[in-house]
Amino acid sequence: MQRRLFSSPRLLAAVALALALGACDTKAPPPDEAEPLSQQKAALADPCSANQGFQIGAGLYDITGPAAEIGMMGYAMVNQKTAGIHQRLRSRAFVIASPCNGKRAVFVSADLGQVFQGVRQQVMEKLRAKYGTLYTDENVMVSATHTHAGPGGHSHYALYNLTVLGYDRQGFDAIVDGIFQSIVRAHDNLTPGTLRIASGDLLDASLNRSPEAYLRNPATERAQYAHDTDKRMTLLRLQADDGRELGLINWFAVHATSMGNDNLLISGDNKGYASYLFEKLKGTNYTAQSTFVAAFAQSSEGDVTPNIYGGTNGGGANDFESTELSARKQFNLAKTLYDTASVRLTGGVDFRHAYVAMDSVQVAPAYTDGVWRTTCEAAIGDSMIAGAEDGPGYGHEGSTCESIKSVWSVFNCTISTTPCQGEKPIVLQTGTLTPYPWTPEVLPLQVVRLGNVALVGLPFEPTTMAGRRVRQQVLAQLSPLGVNQVIIAGLSNAYAGYLSTREEYAKQDYEGASTHFGPWTLAAVQQEVDKLAVALRTGATVAPGPTPRDLRNEQSTVQTGVVYDDKLLTVSFGGVVTNALASYTRGQTVSVKFWGGHPKNNLRRQGTYLQVQRKSGTSWVTVANDWDWETKYRWKRHDCAPTYGCSHVTTEWTIPADTVPGTYRIRHDGDWKSGWDGLIRPYSGTSREFTVN
């Protein structure tokens, strides 16, 4: 995130009212440090050790929420509300099964800022209702791309809905159903196939936005790596035995913040556009049951920015140009890796998962500084309000109780900071608020093995070095099984802020201040993930852990719905306000304004609000929709007093350089709500015909 949670004066006032005191016990009775006998066994005989054949399925579904008047998730700017669509958001799901041991796993990459705990809970409910025990918390991993250009309000925890002005049930349901439908499609598309892997370095697409914090990590550790961010992209190519190309998954660590906080159009940002580019290359049909699916998934992006040339408002220098620049770099390397991937994954599918009470983990000396430590009740620090380097908020980043940089920090270090949280000047103890905490305390950790690759699902944004430590640890445990690559899948299954190293935490930059559970959070994660990796290696079972809260019935909002849609008596819904010109040349932009309805009336998932159509004989053929890069759908309230509730919809099409000359038109489809009977009715409108030369 950049210039994100708590970066507005209105929100600062809310935070000040919510300040709560608390303390954390830093003493823990030393339990037996020895591993149980079941975890000391050598790796069990693996019936899949030579397996290279899998059952593979890919699925794709629309998860786009309300395109108007919903606060956007990521930057925490109260005035940043959706006002249209540049590209639709998608859930990309993959089911991978190994016939040799009868196990399967699901990986989902969703164009979301975060996958919140309530979302995963209800996705799993829908899967259980359809498939029984086939898909469970253990073998389903749902990861967010971390776009900051999507609608918010889909968490069940107050902190993440605060600047969105509460919970949005419509958007939440769209996300849950879309993820579920993508998994159903992947399940239905299962076919025998292979997984091929390739990796390469992308050197000019990311920078460390907290380089001074990174430099606090030990020099001997830093010397093991050539860069202060992970430059490695790892790609899986999914191909059916009959030769069909099914899709790809690649992981590369970089924030999806090329679009800044001044953007009001829904977008998958650089990850979403990279997926679109690859899917366009492969002829993906976004409405088809079975089609090529390209997931550009997230990894250890906590301290990694895409804005290598600087920028403003949290994003790049220009929202669309910066997004295209980052996306094309990722796409270009992914295409090379995809085309050259020849090494087959070998082995089976397996997994381990546990819920952990992250606010009360007793961490053994082997994972800390040599003494017993404990995690803390969740709290955020002053520097979270200050924002990150490329998206500054209020105050000074790097303010600690040892190096105070503001009066605000003096107050917080004197009044609210707990010994457990170490250097952090606490601005808000989210874990102790009542009647429910503002952030989750019981969180999922997960390790999934896909042949000789392991995925580690973490409900945090890990910094570069934090991800490296977890990755090396899991690799050491699973290498006896033949695992030779470990991938960190950040922002998976739930969300609770950042994950920084102990050394980075002491600097209290944005990432350290946003590490909720105190200075030993990473150590606790390493300890608990280690248990999962050992169990996976030895074949031992893992206790499920405590049950997370289900807060679906405890939500509130101050958002308004659609009361009714209105227009002037002399016009119709879909009527043209400003028409197209008679002719255009390639590279020009066609803009048409219509009398419209509110997009909350119908999200048109798996559909579109606009179509660019080319005349073919007596028929019209659609050549672009509202998810295409060259189109924009914009919605705006229109003052038409004495009538109220009017809307204008503007559709834009920037004509691509390879457009076929001919006769075109733009069609807008929408829905309006009657003030008389409350019914919602569809409408459509078309522009004049125009030529493209």
C-alpha positions, -999 to +999 in steps of 0.1 A: +000+000+000+011+036-005-004+067+012-030+044+024-048+035+056-051+066+078-041+092+053-069+117+056-077+143+083-113+129+087-098+094+093-072+108+118-101+122+139-117+088+139-085+071+149-079+096+177-113+088+191-106+051+189-072+050+207-070+022+232-044+011+257-031-024+261-001-045+270+015-077+260+031-102+282+067-107+270+073-137+293+065-172+282+069-205+299+095-224+280+076-254+266+095-285+254+118-274+226+122-308+211+103-318+180+077-345+186+089-380+175+064-379+146+082-349+132+117-364+135+110-392+111+127-393+078+107-383+048+081-410+040+082-431+009+066-410-018+044-428-044+046-397-066+083-392-066+086-398-104+051-385-113+050-359-141+013-362-150-014-341-134-051-333-138-053-296-146-082-272-149-083-234-153-113-211-148-120-174-151-149-153-138-158-116-133-156-101-098-161-065-106-180-046-079-200-013-080-186+010-106-199+042-089-198+058-055-179+031-036-147+040-019-117+024-035-095-001-016-059+006-009-050+042-006-076+050+021-086+083+005-122+091+015-128+110-017-115+083-040-147+067-051-154+045-081-167+064-111-164+039-140-144+011-154-111+009-173-107-028-170-129-054-153-116-074-123-113-112-126-108-142-105-084-167-121-086-202-106-065-234-111-072-269-099-042-292-099-046-328-089-021-357-087-037-391-097-007-408-080-019-399-045-054-387-051-048-352-037-056-319-053-051-282-046-066-250-058-048-217-064-067-186-071-053-152-081-080-125-078-078-089-089-084-075-054-066-053-030-068-080-004-085-114+001-103-107+034-111-135+058-148-132+054-145-136+016-126-168+020-150-181+046-180-177+024-162-190-007-154-222+013-191-224+024-202-224-012-175-250-022-186-273+007-222-270-003-214-281-039-185-306-034-186-317+002-151-323+016-133-323-018-122-286-013-113-274+022-093-247+040-063-270+037-061-273-001-076-240-014-053-209-015-069-176-026-044-148-032-049-111-041-030-092-068-032-062-046-047-037-071-054-004-055-080+004-081-109-017-071-140-011-049-136-015-012-160-024+016-156-062+014-139-068+047-157-079+079-131-060+100-137-023+106-102-010+099-103-020+063-137-005+057-131+027+076-124+051+047-149+033+024-176+043+050-185+008+059-194-026+045-207-031+009-228-063+006-232-060-031-195-059-038-187-086-012-212-109-028-199-103-063-164-112-051-174-143-033-196-156-061-170-148-088-142-166-070-165-196-064-175-196-100-139-195-112-131-225-091-162-244-104-151-237-139-115-249-132-130-281-116-152-287-146-123-282-170-100-308-153-081-327-179-048-347-180-018-325-185+016-313-175+031-284-156+062-269-170+083-244-150+106-216-160+122-187-141+140-155-151+150-121-137+131-089-144+156-062-135+139-029-145+104-032-131+107-026-093+125-006-066+127-010-029+107+019-014+122+015+021+159+010+013+171+023+047+150-002+065+163-030+042+198-020+050+192-027+087+191-064+079+225-081+087+252-074+061+260-111+059+224-118+050+222-090+024+254-103+008+236-134-002+214-114-027+223-092-056+193-069-052+172-054-024+140-066-041+132-100-056+138-098-093+129-134-100+097-143-119+086-179-117+061-192-142+041-224-145+028-234-179-003-255-179-008-277-210-032-305-216-020-339-229-040-333-261-018-302-268-043-275-257-027-246-239-047-241-207-030-212-190-002-200-168+005-188-133+035-165-126+046-149-095+065-116-094+068-093-064+057-057-071+030-035-058+000-030-080+001+007-075+009+021-109-026+037-108-025+065-082-051+077-056-064+103-081-078+075-103-115+068-101-118+040-127-118+003-117-086-014-129-065-045-122-035-022-124-003-036-137-010-072-127-045-071-143-033-055-175-004-081-178-030-108-175-052-091-201-023-088-225-014-125-223-050-136-225-056-114-256-025-130-272-041-164-266-076-155-277-092-157-243-130-156-243-141-140-211-176-154-212-167-190-221-168-219-197-134-231-209-107-207-221-070-198-216-063-182-182-032-161-174-026-152-137+000-127-128+000-134-091+015-116-062+045-125-040+067-106-014+058-071-025+057-054+009+085-029+002+085-031-036+072-003-058+066-004-096+071+033-099+108+032-109+106+067-124+089+083-094+053+095-094+026+114-076-005+105-055+009+071-047+011+059-083+033+065-113+039+098-131+009+090-153-017+064-142-023+047-175+012+051-190+028+038-157+004+008-156+012+000-192+049+003-187+050-021-157+025-045-172+043-049-205+076-056-187+060-083-168+042-096-199+073-096-220+093-117-196+063-140-189+060-146-227+096-156-229+094-179-200+062-194-213+076-201-247+108-217-234+093-236-204+105-272-208+112-285-173+083-306-161+072-305-124+079-338-108+061-352-078+027-351-063+003-326-046+002-322-009-007-294+016-008-284+052-028-255+068-035-242+103-051-212+119-029-194+144-039-169+171-013-144+159-017-121+189-005-146+214+022-168+198+050-179+221+081-179+199+110-202+207+145-189+210+156-206+178+134-181+158+142-150+178+173-134+194+179-164+215+152-158+242+115-166+244+094-139+229+057-134+222+036-116+197+012-088+207-024-077+204-026-060+170-017-023+168-006+001+141+021+028+144+025+065+136+043+058+103+014+040+089-003+074+088+028+089+073+025+066+043+052+050+022+080+068+003+062+071-030+029+080-014+034+102+016+006+108+040+008+128+073+037+131+097+071+115+094+079+080+083+104+063+106+093+078+138+100+055+167+099+058+205+137+060+203+138+085+175+107+107+179+100+130+150+066+146+159+045+158+188+020+130+178+048+104+185+056+120+218+020+116+229+018+080+216+051+069+230+041+083+264+004+072+266-003+043+243+028+023+234+031-011+251+063-029+259+053-057+237+052-035+206+088-024+211+098+007+192+063+013+177+045+046+187+010+031+187-017+052+171-044+026+173-047-007+191-069-025+166-068-058+184-083-046+216-113-025+203-148-037+213-172-053+207-149-068+180-113-062+171-108-039+140-084-064+125-083-102+126-063-120+153-068-156+141-051-160+107-044-189+083-010-201+073-006-226+044+020-246+026+010-263-007+033-286-026+029-289-064+056-314-074+090-299-067+075-264-061+061-253-028+037-223-023+036-206+011+003-187+016+007-158+040-021-134+050+003-105+050+023-083+027+058-096+033+088-074+027+115-087+005+138-100+032+109-114+053+098-134+023+133-146+017+136-159+053+104-178+051+113-192+017+147-204+027+133-220+059+106-240+040+131-250+013+154-265+039+125-286+053+111-298+020+142-303-001+143-340+010+110-344-009+126-330-040+112-295-036+137-271-052+117-239-054+096-222-028+073-193-038+058-168-013+021-162-022+014-130-002-020-116+006-035-151+007-066-163+025-070-134+048-053-100+055-036-084+085-012-058+073+025-062+067+053-087+076+087-071+082+119-084+097+128-076+133+155-052+120+132-035+096+105-032+123+130-012+144+132+014+117+094+019+118+090+028+082+055+023+068+060-015+066+072-018+102+045+004+115+020-017+096+033-050+111+003-055+134+015-081+160+048-065+171+085-070+165+084-108+166+056-113+141+079-127+114+096-150+139+062-163+149+053-169+113+086-187+106+079-209+136+044-218+127+051-223+089+081-245+099+056-268+117+035-270+085+066-278+064+079-305+088+044-321+089+043-321+051+077-337+049+070-364+074+034-371+066+022-359+100-012-343+105-016-307+118-042-295+143-065-270+126-060-244+152-086-219+166-116-210+145-116-174+132-144-150+139-174-150+116-186-113+116-210-114+086-239-104+108-220-076+126-216-052+096-227-016+093-225+011+067-233+047+060-233+042+023-264+050+003-280+028-022-299+038-054-332+055-045-342+060-081-328+071-114-342+101-132-339+121-164-354+150-182-389+144-195-378+151-231-352+123-232-350+086-227-325+064-208-298+056-233-305+088-252-274+106-265-262+138-249-230+142-270-226+122-301-196+108-320-181+127-349-187+115-385-152+101-390-120+093-371-085+081-378-066+055-359-052+068-326-080+093-321-105+089-292-143+085-298-163+099-269-201+095-266-222+107-236-255+091-228-284+096-203-278+067-180-287+048-149-267+040-118-243+011-122-252-003-088-286-013-103-268-041-122-231-049-120-233-067-154-208-093-143-198-114-172-213-087-193-204-051-203-216-015-201-203-006-235-196-022-268-177-009-298-193-024-328-183-027-365-208-030-393-206-062-412-232-064-440-265-058-422-251-069-388-231-054-360-200-072-347-186-063-312-149-056-314-143-041-279-160-041-245-157-023-212-128-045-201-106-037-231-076-015-226-086+010-253-121+017-238-132+036-207-167+037-191-173+067-170-203+075-148-211+109-132-241+124-114-257+151-134-275+181-119-308+183-138-328+203-112-357+204-105-354+167-114-329+148-092-311+114-095-298+120-131-267+104-144-245+108-174-225+079-188-195+087-211-180+059-232-146+063-247-127+043-274-092+051-283-089+036-317-060+010-319-034+013-346-045-021-361-082-012-363-098-024-396-112+006-415-150+006-418-182+018-402-185+017-364-209+027-336-207+027-298-235+010-278-242+016-241-262-009-220-274-001-185-303-004-160-324+023-144-345+022-112-380+035-111-390+058-083-427+047-087-425+010-083-388+004-073-383-019-103-350-020-122-353-021-160-327-024-187-321+002-214-297+007-242-285+034-265-263+038-295-242+065-310-244+076-346-225+056-372-190+068-379-162+057-401-126+048-391-101+056-419 
